[in-house]
Amino acid sequence: MYQSAFDPPGTHRPLPVPTALSAPYWEACLDGRLTHQHCGACDAAIFPPEPVCPTCLSLELDWRPSAGTGTVYSFSVLHREPSAHFPLPSVFAIVDLDEGYSVFSSIVECEHDDLAIGMAVEVVFDRVSETIALPLFRPRTQDR
């Protein structure tokens, strides 16, 4: 568990556990970079990480940078805690990234009444431990 810079004091979320397959993703997040797998055979953007391309079954996979910008596909405001000390309310969202893949994450720095499907968002990283920086999303403005 950790204390997020975006959550009230005394609350925490469970930490992800990197695997051999996901380690490059988490290492990039620690450096403040969002990445995804790319298939050299069919040009698919892949997330979450897979051992083979789910589109064409190719093994020609590499890691590519993502701009970290996209739009909110769907969201839900969570009002009941899934575990003790979980911050409430929390916003969970599916974000469609500009590179053509989707992630499940949280929306921060946004009033719940201002959330909207189609809202432009950008990644912000929350370094929560020595080994994990979580990619979260906030509304995108032209000023940033």
VOZA-217422 format. One line per field, with one value per residue: residue number from 1; residue in three letters; chain; x, y, z of N, C-alpha, C in turn. Coordinates in steps of 0.2 Angstrom, whole numbers. Layout:
<atoms>
drenmi = NUM_...
domi = Ala_...
nuza = A_...
n_c1 = X_...
n_c2 = Y_...
n_c3 = Z_...
ca_c1 = X_...
ca_c2 = Y_...
ca_c3 = Z_...
c_c1 = X_...
c_c2 = Y_...
c_c3 = Z_...
</atoms>
This chain:
<atoms>
drenmi = 1_2_3_4_5_6_7_8_9_10_11_12_13_14_15_16_17_18_19_20_21_22_23_24_25_26_27_28_29_30_31_32_33_34_35_36_37_38_39_40_41_42_43_44_45_46_47_48_49_50_51_52_53_54_55_56_57_58_59_60_61_62_63_64_65_66_67_68_69_70_71_72_73_74_75_76_77_78_79_80_81_82_83_84_85_86_87_88_89_90_91_92_93_94_95_96_97_98_99_100_101_102_103_104_105_106_107_108_109_110_111_112_113_114_115_116_117_118_119_120_121_122_123_124_125_126_127_128_129_130_131_132_133_134_135_136_137_138_139_140_141_142_143_144
domi = Met_Tyr_Gln_Ser_Ala_Phe_Asp_Pro_Pro_Gly_Thr_His_Arg_Pro_Leu_Pro_Val_Pro_Thr_Ala_Leu_Ser_Ala_Pro_Tyr_Trp_Glu_Ala_Cys_Leu_Asp_Gly_Arg_Leu_Thr_His_Gln_His_Cys_Gly_Ala_Cys_Asp_Ala_Ala_Ile_Phe_Pro_Pro_Glu_Pro_Val_Cys_Pro_Thr_Cys_Leu_Ser_Leu_Glu_Leu_Asp_Trp_Arg_Pro_Ser_Ala_Gly_Thr_Gly_Thr_Val_Tyr_Ser_Phe_Ser_Val_Leu_His_Arg_Glu_Pro_Ser_Ala_His_Phe_Pro_Leu_Pro_Ser_Val_Phe_Ala_Ile_Val_Asp_Leu_Asp_Glu_Gly_Tyr_Ser_Val_Phe_Ser_Ser_Ile_Val_Glu_Cys_Glu_His_Asp_Asp_Leu_Ala_Ile_Gly_Met_Ala_Val_Glu_Val_Val_Phe_Asp_Arg_Val_Ser_Glu_Thr_Ile_Ala_Leu_Pro_Leu_Phe_Arg_Pro_Arg_Thr_Gln_Asp_Arg
nuza = A_A_A_A_A_A_A_A_A_A_A_A_A_A_A_A_A_A_A_A_A_A_A_A_A_A_A_A_A_A_A_A_A_A_A_A_A_A_A_A_A_A_A_A_A_A_A_A_A_A_A_A_A_A_A_A_A_A_A_A_A_A_A_A_A_A_A_A_A_A_A_A_A_A_A_A_A_A_A_A_A_A_A_A_A_A_A_A_A_A_A_A_A_A_A_A_A_A_A_A_A_A_A_A_A_A_A_A_A_A_A_A_A_A_A_A_A_A_A_A_A_A_A_A_A_A_A_A_A_A_A_A_A_A_A_A_A_A_A_A_A_A_A_A
n_c1 = 4_2_4_-3_0_-11_-22_-32_-24_-20_-26_-25_-20_-19_-3_3_11_25_29_39_36_29_38_47_37_34_46_48_38_43_53_45_39_26_23_20_17_21_17_27_24_10_7_0_-5_-2_-9_-14_3_8_13_13_7_-9_-17_-12_-4_10_28_35_37_39_44_36_36_23_13_5_-7_-25_-42_-57_-65_-75_-81_-82_-88_-82_-90_-90_-79_-67_-57_-50_-47_-46_-46_-60_-72_-67_-62_-63_-58_-59_-47_-44_-30_-20_-12_-19_-23_-30_-32_-35_-38_-36_-44_-38_-36_-48_-65_-79_-91_-87_-82_-82_-88_-77_-69_-53_-38_-22_-7_-1_11_12_23_25_32_49_50_38_29_14_3_-8_-22_-26_-37_-34_-27_-24_-14_-5
n_c2 = -6_12_29_41_55_61_57_58_61_46_37_24_14_-2_-8_-12_-27_-29_-40_-51_-49_-37_-28_-19_-9_-4_1_11_20_24_32_43_41_35_20_7_-9_-14_-21_-27_-34_-33_-20_-17_-8_-13_-16_-22_-28_-42_-59_-63_-56_-51_-49_-54_-65_-64_-64_-53_-41_-25_-11_5_23_32_47_50_56_57_52_51_37_30_31_29_34_30_26_17_9_-3_-9_-8_8_14_28_39_49_40_41_30_26_22_25_30_30_41_33_22_12_6_11_6_17_30_46_61_77_84_90_80_83_89_79_70_60_58_68_77_71_69_61_59_56_47_44_32_23_16_8_9_20_26_28_41_50_67_81_88_103_118_126_118
n_c3 = 0_-2_-1_-10_-20_-24_-17_-2_14_24_16_4_-10_-18_-23_-39_-45_-54_-68_-77_-90_-89_-84_-92_-95_-83_-79_-88_-84_-71_-76_-80_-92_-104_-111_-124_-131_-147_-163_-175_-186_-189_-186_-175_-160_-143_-128_-112_-109_-119_-123_-136_-151_-150_-161_-173_-169_-170_-165_-166_-157_-150_-139_-138_-137_-130_-132_-122_-122_-124_-124_-114_-113_-106_-89_-71_-55_-40_-25_-15_-5_-11_-4_13_18_6_-6_-6_-14_-29_-46_-59_-75_-93_-104_-120_-129_-140_-148_-152_-142_-127_-109_-92_-79_-67_-65_-61_-53_-56_-55_-51_-57_-68_-77_-92_-105_-119_-115_-117_-111_-102_-97_-81_-69_-54_-42_-31_-24_-23_-34_-42_-52_-54_-69_-71_-76_-81_-84_-100_-105_-115_-109_-103
ca_c1 = 0_6_1_-3_0_-17_-27_-32_-19_-22_-29_-20_-22_-14_2_4_17_27_31_45_32_27_44_48_32_34_53_47_34_47_56_40_37_21_24_15_20_20_18_31_21_3_7_-5_-3_-4_-9_-8_8_7_19_13_2_-16_-21_-9_0_17_32_39_35_44_41_36_33_16_12_1_-13_-31_-49_-60_-70_-80_-79_-87_-86_-83_-92_-89_-72_-66_-53_-50_-43_-46_-49_-67_-74_-62_-64_-60_-59_-56_-44_-42_-24_-20_-9_-24_-24_-34_-30_-40_-34_-40_-44_-37_-36_-55_-71_-83_-96_-84_-80_-87_-85_-74_-64_-46_-34_-15_-5_3_14_12_28_22_37_55_49_32_26_7_1_-15_-24_-30_-40_-29_-28_-19_-9_0
ca_c2 = 0_18_36_44_63_63_55_61_57_40_32_20_9_-8_-7_-17_-31_-30_-47_-51_-46_-30_-24_-13_-4_0_5_18_24_27_38_48_39_30_15_1_-14_-13_-27_-26_-38_-30_-13_-16_-5_-18_-15_-23_-32_-49_-62_-63_-51_-54_-48_-59_-70_-63_-63_-47_-36_-20_-6_11_28_35_54_50_60_53_54_47_32_29_32_28_37_25_29_12_7_-10_-12_-3_14_16_34_39_45_39_40_25_27_19_30_28_34_43_28_17_7_9_9_7_21_35_53_66_85_85_89_74_86_91_73_69_55_62_73_76_70_68_57_62_50_47_40_29_19_16_4_10_26_25_33_43_55_73_85_91_110_121_129_113
ca_c3 = 0_-3_0_-16_-19_-27_-12_5_19_27_11_0_-15_-18_-28_-44_-45_-60_-70_-82_-96_-89_-81_-97_-95_-76_-79_-92_-80_-66_-79_-83_-99_-105_-117_-125_-135_-154_-167_-181_-192_-191_-184_-169_-153_-139_-121_-108_-112_-121_-125_-143_-154_-150_-168_-178_-166_-171_-159_-167_-152_-146_-135_-141_-133_-131_-131_-115_-123_-126_-123_-109_-117_-101_-82_-66_-49_-35_-19_-10_-5_-13_2_18_17_-1_-6_-9_-20_-34_-53_-63_-82_-98_-108_-127_-131_-147_-152_-153_-137_-121_-103_-87_-75_-63_-67_-55_-54_-60_-51_-54_-61_-75_-81_-98_-111_-124_-113_-118_-105_-102_-92_-75_-65_-46_-39_-25_-21_-26_-40_-45_-53_-57_-74_-70_-81_-79_-90_-104_-106_-119_-105_-100
c_c1 = 4_1_2_-3_-6_-23_-26_-27_-23_-26_-24_-24_-17_-10_2_10_19_29_36_42_31_33_46_43_33_41_52_43_38_51_51_38_31_23_19_19_17_21_21_28_14_2_2_-1_-6_-3_-15_-3_6_13_19_7_-5_-20_-18_-5_8_21_36_36_41_40_41_33_26_16_9_-5_-19_-37_-52_-66_-76_-77_-84_-84_-88_-84_-92_-82_-71_-61_-53_-45_-42_-49_-55_-69_-68_-65_-60_-62_-56_-53_-42_-36_-24_-16_-13_-25_-28_-31_-35_-35_-39_-39_-43_-37_-43_-61_-75_-88_-94_-82_-85_-83_-83_-69_-57_-42_-27_-13_-1_5_14_17_26_27_44_55_43_30_19_5_-7_-16_-28_-32_-34_-31_-22_-13_-4_5
c_c2 = 6_24_40_52_65_61_58_57_51_35_29_15_4_-6_-13_-21_-32_-38_-46_-48_-39_-25_-18_-7_0_4_11_22_28_33_43_47_34_26_10_-3_-12_-19_-25_-29_-35_-23_-11_-12_-10_-15_-18_-28_-39_-52_-63_-58_-54_-53_-53_-64_-69_-62_-56_-41_-31_-15_1_16_30_42_55_55_55_56_49_43_31_30_30_31_32_28_23_9_-1_-13_-6_2_17_23_35_47_45_39_35_26_23_25_28_33_35_38_22_11_10_6_10_11_25_42_57_73_87_85_84_77_88_85_72_64_59_67_72_76_68_64_61_56_52_42_38_25_19_12_5_18_25_30_34_48_61_76_88_99_112_124_124_110
c_c3 = 0_-2_-6_-15_-21_-22_-6_10_23_23_7_-5_-15_-24_-33_-43_-52_-61_-75_-88_-95_-86_-86_-96_-88_-75_-82_-87_-74_-69_-82_-90_-100_-111_-118_-130_-142_-158_-173_-187_-194_-189_-178_-163_-148_-131_-118_-112_-113_-123_-133_-145_-154_-157_-173_-176_-167_-165_-160_-163_-150_-142_-138_-136_-135_-129_-124_-116_-126_-124_-118_-113_-112_-94_-77_-59_-44_-29_-13_-10_-6_-7_7_16_10_-2_-9_-9_-25_-41_-57_-71_-87_-103_-115_-128_-138_-151_-154_-148_-131_-115_-98_-81_-70_-66_-61_-57_-58_-55_-55_-58_-68_-79_-86_-102_-116_-122_-114_-112_-107_-96_-87_-71_-58_-44_-32_-21_-25_-33_-44_-46_-57_-63_-72_-75_-78_-85_-94_-106_-111_-115_-103_-106
</atoms>
